[in-house]
Amino acid sequence: METLAGQAAFYYLATVSIASAGLAVTRANPIHSMLWVLALFLHVAGIFVLVGAQFLAAVQVIVYAGAILVFYLFFVMLLDLPSETAGRRFGAHWPLATAAGAAFALLLVRWHQPGLAIPTPAATTDAAPPPHVAAVGTMLFTEFALPFEVVSLVLLVAIVGAVVVARRKTAS
Amino acid sequence: MVPAGALLGLSAILFAIGLVGFLGRRNIIIMLVSLEIMLNAVNVNFVAFGYHLHEDHGQILALFVIAVAAAEAAIGLGLVIALARNRPDVRIEHLTELKW
C-alpha cells in the first residue's frame, strides 16, 4: 500500500516536473518561464523527499527556489519585457537544438533494464542508524571537509567577480 | 519503492529539455535558466544513484552542484547586467562581435 502511494506520488511529481520544464523553455514571457521553473524546482524537491534525501530537498527549496530563482526574477525585471516577448523565441537553428535534446532523451530506452530495478532494502543492523540529516552533516564535516571549504572559496570568488563585472566604470 | 531507472529516465528528459532551451532560445536569461534546469537534472541523477546504491555521497555531490550553480548564477547575471548597460536588449543574436 505504501509502495503504491509512493509510486503514484513519484509519477505525479515526475510528470509535473517534465511538463513545467517544457513550458519553462517555450513560454514567450520570461516571467511565466520563471514561475514554471519555480514549479519544477518544488516538484524536484518532492522527488528528493521521496527517495530519502530530506536535507537536499530543504536546500533545493531554500537555495534554488528561494534564492537563485528570486535572483533571476529580479534580473528579468530589468529587461524591456514588451520587446522581449514580441521577437521570435527560438533561433533559426532550433531543429539542431531539438536533435541534440532528442539524442539525450534517447537514453530513456535503457531505463527499464533489470540492474536498475527497485533497490533492495538495506540489511537491518542491530544499532539504529543515525538520523538522516545527522549522517549527511557528519559526512560533510569529516570526509568532505576540504571540498566544503573549497566551495566556500568558490562562492567568495563568485561574489567578488560578479561585483567587479557588473560595476559601472568610473573615470578615476 | 521507486525504480532507480525511472529516476534516471526523468533526469535524461529534464536534461534534454534544458539542452533544447539552452541551444534554441535567444533570450540570454532564459538560456541561463535552462542551464539551471540541466544542473537540476544532474542532481536528480546523483540522488538516484545514491538511492540505488544506499550511499549518501550522491547527496553531498548534489549539494556541491547547488553551490556551484549559485556561483554561476551570480557571475552569469553580472555579465547580463554589464551587457544590458551597453545595449537595449540582451538577445543573443545581437552579440556578434566575437563571430567570425
HADDOCK unambig.tbl for C-alpha pairs under 7 A between the chains (distance, minus, plus):
assign (segid A and resid 3 and name CA) (segid B and resid 1 and name CA) 5.33 0.50 0.50
assign (segid A and resid 6 and name CA) (segid B and resid 1 and name CA) 6.39 0.50 0.50
assign (segid A and resid 7 and name CA) (segid B and resid 1 and name CA) 6.52 0.50 0.50
assign (segid A and resid 7 and name CA) (segid B and resid 2 and name CA) 5.94 0.50 0.50
assign (segid A and resid 14 and name CA) (segid B and resid 10 and name CA) 6.53 0.50 0.50
assign (segid A and resid 18 and name CA) (segid B and resid 14 and name CA) 6.31 0.50 0.50
assign (segid A and resid 21 and name CA) (segid B and resid 14 and name CA) 6.87 0.50 0.50
assign (segid A and resid 21 and name CA) (segid B and resid 17 and name CA) 6.67 0.50 0.50
assign (segid A and resid 22 and name CA) (segid B and resid 17 and name CA) 6.26 0.50 0.50
assign (segid A and resid 25 and name CA) (segid B and resid 21 and name CA) 5.13 0.50 0.50
assign (segid A and resid 25 and name CA) (segid B and resid 34 and name CA) 6.88 0.50 0.50
assign (segid A and resid 30 and name CA) (segid B and resid 30 and name CA) 6.91 0.50 0.50
assign (segid A and resid 51 and name CA) (segid B and resid 51 and name CA) 6.41 0.50 0.50
assign (segid A and resid 53 and name CA) (segid B and resid 59 and name CA) 6.97 0.50 0.50
assign (segid A and resid 56 and name CA) (segid B and resid 59 and name CA) 6.67 0.50 0.50
assign (segid A and resid 56 and name CA) (segid B and resid 63 and name CA) 6.85 0.50 0.50
assign (segid A and resid 68 and name CA) (segid B and resid 70 and name CA) 6.35 0.50 0.50
assign (segid A and resid 68 and name CA) (segid B and resid 73 and name CA) 6.98 0.50 0.50
assign (segid A and resid 79 and name CA) (segid B and resid 89 and name CA) 6.95 0.50 0.50
assign (segid A and resid 80 and name CA) (segid B and resid 89 and name CA) 6.98 0.50 0.50
assign (segid A and resid 89 and name CA) (segid B and resid 25 and name CA) 5.82 0.50 0.50
assign (segid A and resid 89 and name CA) (segid B and resid 26 and name CA) 6.11 0.50 0.50
assign (segid A and resid 90 and name CA) (segid B and resid 24 and name CA) 5.25 0.50 0.50
assign (segid A and resid 90 and name CA) (segid B and resid 25 and name CA) 4.49 0.50 0.50
assign (segid A and resid 90 and name CA) (segid B and resid 26 and name CA) 5.72 0.50 0.50
assign (segid A and resid 91 and name CA) (segid B and resid 24 and name CA) 5.67 0.50 0.50
assign (segid A and resid 91 and name CA) (segid B and resid 25 and name CA) 6.12 0.50 0.50
assign (segid A and resid 91 and name CA) (segid B and resid 26 and name CA) 5.87 0.50 0.50
assign (segid A and resid 93 and name CA) (segid B and resid 24 and name CA) 6.73 0.50 0.50
assign (segid A and resid 94 and name CA) (segid B and resid 24 and name CA) 4.82 0.50 0.50
assign (segid A and resid 97 and name CA) (segid B and resid 20 and name CA) 5.10 0.50 0.50
assign (segid A and resid 97 and name CA) (segid B and resid 23 and name CA) 5.33 0.50 0.50
assign (segid A and resid 97 and name CA) (segid B and resid 24 and name CA) 5.46 0.50 0.50
assign (segid A and resid 98 and name CA) (segid B and resid 20 and name CA) 5.46 0.50 0.50
assign (segid A and resid 101 and name CA) (segid B and resid 16 and name CA) 4.21 0.50 0.50
assign (segid A and resid 101 and name CA) (segid B and resid 17 and name CA) 6.39 0.50 0.50
assign (segid A and resid 101 and name CA) (segid B and resid 19 and name CA) 5.71 0.50 0.50
assign (segid A and resid 101 and name CA) (segid B and resid 20 and name CA) 5.38 0.50 0.50
assign (segid A and resid 102 and name CA) (segid B and resid 16 and name CA) 6.57 0.50 0.50
assign (segid A and resid 104 and name CA) (segid B and resid 12 and name CA) 6.21 0.50 0.50
assign (segid A and resid 104 and name CA) (segid B and resid 16 and name CA) 5.43 0.50 0.50
assign (segid A and resid 105 and name CA) (segid B and resid 12 and name CA) 5.61 0.50 0.50
assign (segid A and resid 105 and name CA) (segid B and resid 13 and name CA) 5.32 0.50 0.50
assign (segid A and resid 105 and name CA) (segid B and resid 16 and name CA) 5.76 0.50 0.50
assign (segid A and resid 107 and name CA) (segid B and resid 12 and name CA) 6.56 0.50 0.50
assign (segid A and resid 108 and name CA) (segid B and resid 9 and name CA) 5.17 0.50 0.50
assign (segid A and resid 108 and name CA) (segid B and resid 12 and name CA) 6.76 0.50 0.50
assign (segid A and resid 111 and name CA) (segid B and resid 5 and name CA) 4.48 0.50 0.50
assign (segid A and resid 111 and name CA) (segid B and resid 6 and name CA) 6.11 0.50 0.50
assign (segid A and resid 111 and name CA) (segid B and resid 8 and name CA) 6.81 0.50 0.50
assign (segid A and resid 111 and name CA) (segid B and resid 9 and name CA) 5.74 0.50 0.50
assign (segid A and resid 112 and name CA) (segid B and resid 5 and name CA) 5.86 0.50 0.50
assign (segid A and resid 116 and name CA) (segid B and resid 3 and name CA) 6.48 0.50 0.50
assign (segid A and resid 116 and name CA) (segid B and resid 4 and name CA) 5.30 0.50 0.50
assign (segid A and resid 116 and name CA) (segid B and resid 5 and name CA) 4.93 0.50 0.50
assign (segid A and resid 117 and name CA) (segid B and resid 3 and name CA) 5.00 0.50 0.50
assign (segid A and resid 117 and name CA) (segid B and resid 4 and name CA) 6.17 0.50 0.50
assign (segid A and resid 117 and name CA) (segid B and resid 5 and name CA) 6.60 0.50 0.50
assign (segid A and resid 118 and name CA) (segid B and resid 1 and name CA) 6.15 0.50 0.50
assign (segid A and resid 118 and name CA) (segid B and resid 2 and name CA) 5.94 0.50 0.50
assign (segid A and resid 118 and name CA) (segid B and resid 3 and name CA) 4.18 0.50 0.50
assign (segid A and resid 118 and name CA) (segid B and resid 4 and name CA) 6.29 0.50 0.50
assign (segid A and resid 119 and name CA) (segid B and resid 3 and name CA) 6.99 0.50 0.50
assign (segid A and resid 119 and name CA) (segid B and resid 52 and name CA) 5.49 0.50 0.50
assign (segid A and resid 136 and name CA) (segid B and resid 56 and name CA) 6.74 0.50 0.50
assign (segid A and resid 151 and name CA) (segid B and resid 67 and name CA) 6.93 0.50 0.50
assign (segid A and resid 155 and name CA) (segid B and resid 71 and name CA) 5.56 0.50 0.50
assign (segid A and resid 158 and name CA) (segid B and resid 71 and name CA) 5.24 0.50 0.50
assign (segid A and resid 158 and name CA) (segid B and resid 74 and name CA) 6.57 0.50 0.50
assign (segid A and resid 158 and name CA) (segid B and resid 75 and name CA) 6.13 0.50 0.50
assign (segid A and resid 159 and name CA) (segid B and resid 74 and name CA) 6.75 0.50 0.50
assign (segid A and resid 161 and name CA) (segid B and resid 75 and name CA) 6.63 0.50 0.50
assign (segid A and resid 162 and name CA) (segid B and resid 74 and name CA) 5.87 0.50 0.50
assign (segid A and resid 162 and name CA) (segid B and resid 75 and name CA) 4.85 0.50 0.50
assign (segid A and resid 162 and name CA) (segid B and resid 78 and name CA) 4.99 0.50 0.50
assign (segid A and resid 165 and name CA) (segid B and resid 78 and name CA) 5.93 0.50 0.50
assign (segid A and resid 165 and name CA) (segid B and resid 79 and name CA) 6.28 0.50 0.50
assign (segid A and resid 165 and name CA) (segid B and resid 82 and name CA) 6.70 0.50 0.50
assign (segid A and resid 166 and name CA) (segid B and resid 78 and name CA) 4.94 0.50 0.50
assign (segid A and resid 166 and name CA) (segid B and resid 79 and name CA) 6.45 0.50 0.50
assign (segid A and resid 166 and name CA) (segid B and resid 81 and name CA) 5.82 0.50 0.50
assign (segid A and resid 166 and name CA) (segid B and resid 82 and name CA) 5.14 0.50 0.50
